[in-house]
Amino acid sequence: MERRKLGTQGLTASAMGYGSMGTVFAYGPTDDERSVTAIRRAHELGVDFFDTAEMYGWGEGERLLGRALAPVRDEVVIATKFGFTREFGTDSRPEHIREVVENSLRNLAVDSIDLLYQHRVDPAVPIEDVVGAMAELVAAGKVKYLGLSEAGPEQIRKAHAVHPISALQTEYSIFARDAEPLFGLLEELGIGFVAYSPLARGFLTGAVQPIDDYDPTDFRRRLPWWSPEHYAANIDIVEQLTQLAKSHGATVSQLALAWLLAQKDYIVPIPGSRNPDRVTDNIAAADLILSAADLARITDIAPTGGHGGRGTPSPWL
């Protein structure tokens, strides 16, 4: 698989990564053994970039990912995040960062974290103090590279001035285009981009369902894309994209991921699935090359993304 640079500090990753949030959190009932199989399938097919966070099960997700990757630890890049509280507030106090990182090292059963993100900007703690604490962890050998998630231009500039930021992680897909205004800044500073939810929380797959068909614990029941006033229009977008994908002998998921890879050479999408067969399907997107006409057609189908918005405020807009 193609490799991509994330930042200018030396971090590289497979063009397609794996996002593990759904293995323990947010998408209804889980199955640990099936998730482990899915994670290992991704690695077998060339993925070496795996993403998790403290918030994903409050350690459960990290432990699951660490167990799955233990046999190949030296062959992979593991990213995790700090910064949320159990009440979904923010806490990026330096002492809390240090505590979370120690827990993450134990949970993942690793000697160092390859990429450490601040999960969300904390309005109560200056970003310079946050990155200063993160930089101390780099100096101590506990972290290798630093990242931010869902940060805006002012925070990115201030953070990068304290210690080089290798990657910004933000939601990005055909349905969610909010991140595009940030790309010029990332290019100026030499920062890579990790696209989470690249399949629009599952809407850009052949498996999307009406809102009432999801498990009561599935957080998609609260997202605007699924609301009654937007669902039909979004289904129409998916149907048109599916027809374009079929003309290439591909699935709509593969089309959506190939679209992301075609946007910038520093973008790494991290689709996640607990289904090993879907993992296989997703990774095959790395071999799908879209023409300029294909990209123009996708823009015609979804010029501003999905109807209804992604449900996460974008502070830079």
N, C-alpha and C positions, 0 to 999 in steps of 0.2 A: 504494500500500500504506500502511496505517496506520503511523504513527511512534510510537515509545515512548521515554520518558525513561529513561536509565540514570544514576541519581544526580541530584544537584541542582547540579552544576557546569556544566551546559550540554550534556552529551553526549546525543545522540539517535541512534536507529538505526531502520531498518525493523523492523517487528514480527517478521519472519522474517530470520534471518541465514544465513550459510553457514560450516560448519566444514570446514576443509581437511585435517585429519589424514590421512584415507584416501587423499588424492591421492599420498602418498609413503610411507605408513607403516601397518603393523598389519593391513591387510585383504587381504594377498596381492598378486599381481602388479599393477603399475600401468601406465598409459598416459598420458604427459604431455599429448599433444595432445588426447586425449579429456577429460582433466581441465580443461585450459584452456577447451575448449568448454563444459564444464559450469559452470565459474566465470562465464564470460561470459554464459551463458544465465541464470544467477541474477540477474546485474545487469540484463539486458534486461527481466526480469520484475519488477523493483522492489526487489531486495535491494541494500542499500548497506552492509551490515555483514559483514565477512569476518574470519575467525579463523584464526590459524596459531600456530606456536611454534618456538623454536630446536630443540627436541627432534625435531620432525617432519623427520627426515632430516638433522638437524644442518646446517641452512642450505638444504638442497634444497627443502624445502616453502616456505620464505620466498621463495626465488628464483622458484619456479614461480608462486606467488600474485602476486608483484610483476610478473612478466612478463604474466600474464593481465590484471591490472588497470591496467597502465601507461597504456593509452589513456584511462582514466576515473579516474585517481588523484584528481582534485579532486572527484569525485562520491561517493567512498566513505570509509568508516571502516575502517581496518585495525588489528586487534588482534594482538599477539604476546606471547610469554611467555618468561621466563628461569627458571632455578632447578634444572634437572636436570643431572646429570652423565651421561656416556656409559655409566656403569655403573649408571644409574638410582638413584644416590644424589642428595643435594641439595647445592647450593652457591649460597648467596645472600650471600656476602661482597660488600661494597660494590664492591671493585675488580673482582670477577667480573661483577657487574651492569653496570658501566660498559663492560667489554669485550664482553659479550654484546650490549648495545644498539648499540654501534658496528658490530658484525658484522651485526646485524639491519637497521640502516639501509642498509648496503651491499647486503645480500641482497635487500631489498625495493625497493631503488633509490628511496628516499623521503628527504625532508628531515627528517621527524619521524614518530614513531609515534603514532597517534591514541590507542590504549589499550594500556598496558603492564601485564601481570599478573605477579605472582610465581606460578609454576606450582604449586609446593607449598611449604608452610611448612617452613623449615629449622630443625630443633631446635638447631642449633649457632650460629645467629645471631639475636640478639634482633630481633623484628619491627620495633621502633622504629628500629633501625639500617638494616634493609632499606628501610623506607619513607622514611627520611631520605635514603638514597642515591637512591631513585626520585624524591623531591621535588626533589633537586638537578638531575636530568635535566629535570624540568618547568621549573624556573627557567632552565635553559640553552636551552630551546626545542626539545629533542630528543624530548620526550614531552609529550602534551597531557593525558591523563587516566590515573588509576591504578586497578588492579584487583588482586584476590586470587583464587586458585583453590583450592577444597577447604580453605578455612580455617574454623576453629571460632569460636565467639563471643568467646572471650578475645582471640584474635589479631585478629579484626575490630575490636573496640573499641580495642585498643592502636594498631593501624595507623591507624584513622580519626582518632585523637587527634593523630597526627603530621602527616598530610596527608589531606584528604578522599578517601575511596575511592568511586569512581563505580560499580563493578560487582564483584559476586562471581560467579565462574563455578564451577559445580558440576554433576555429573551429576544429571539430573532427568527422569523420564518416568513413564508409568503403571506401568512395572515397577520403577522406582527412586525411592522416595519419601523417602529419607533426609534430603533438604535441607529438608523442610517445617518442622522445628522452628526453623530459622534465619529464617524470613520475618518474624516479629515484630521481631526485632532489625534486620533490613534496613529495615523500615518506620520504626522509631524513628530510625535514623541517616540515612535517605534514600539508601539504596544500591540500585541496580538489580541484577537477577539474570539471568545468561546461562546457559541450560540446555544443557549439552553432552550428547551421546548421547541426544537426545530420542526416538529410535526404538529405544532399548534395544539398541544395537550391531547393529541390523538385525533384532532379534527381532520388533519391531512393524511388520513389512512383510509383503508377500506373497511375500518371497523367502527367508525363513528356511529353513535346511537342517539336517539332523542333523550332529553334530559331525564325523563322519568324512568328510563331503563337502566340508569346507573345505580350502583349500590348507594344507600343513604349516606355512607361515609365518604363518598367520592366527591372531592372538592369541585369538580367540573360542574356540578349542579348549581354552582354560584357564579359561573363565568358568563359574561354577556354573549359570547359566541353561541351559546346554547339557549339563550332566552327566546321565548316564543316570537318576539318581533324580529329576530335576526336569523333564526335557525334555517329557515327555508332558503334565504338568500345565500347563506354560507354553504348549504348543501349544493346549491346550483354551481357555486365556484368549484367545489370539489368534483362535481360531475364533469365539468369542462376540463379541469386539470387531468382527470382520469382518462378522458379521451385522448388528450395530448400524450400522456404517458403510454397508453396502449399503442400509439403510433411508433413508439420506440421499443415495444416489447417489454415495457417496464411497468411498475406499480406506481400509484400516485405518491406513495411514501418515498420511493426512489427518486421520482421527479422532484419532489420538494427538497430532498437532501442534496441532489445534484445542483439544484438552483442555488442553494446556499454556497456550495463549494465554488460555484462560478462567479460569485459576487466579488470576492477578494481572496488573494492567495494567503492571507494571514487569518482566515476564518476557519475555525474547527467546530463543527456541530457535534453535539453530544446527545444523540437520541438514546432513549432508554426503553427497554422492554424486558418484562419477566418471561417472555416467550422466546425460547431459543430459535425457533423458526423465523420469527419476526426480526430477531437480531441478524440472522443470516440475510434476510431480505434487505434490511437497512444498509448493511455494510456493502452489499452489491452496488449501491448507489455511487460508490467511489469510482466505479468503472463507467458510469453513464456520462457521456459528454453531450452537453446541450449546445445547439447552434445559436447564433445571434437571433435568428428567426424564432427559435423556441423561447428564448428569454423575452423577446418582444411580445410573443403571444401570451406568456404568463403575466406580463405587465398589463396587457389588455384585459385579461380575465379578472385580475385582482389588482387594480391600479393603486389602491391605498391600503391593501390588506383585507382582512376579514371584516365583516359587518359587526359592529358592537364593541370593538376594542378588546384588549387582552386582559383587562381586569386588574392590572398593576399600574399604579401611577408612574409616569416617566418624568422625573424632576427637571430634566433638561429641556422639556418642551414648553 
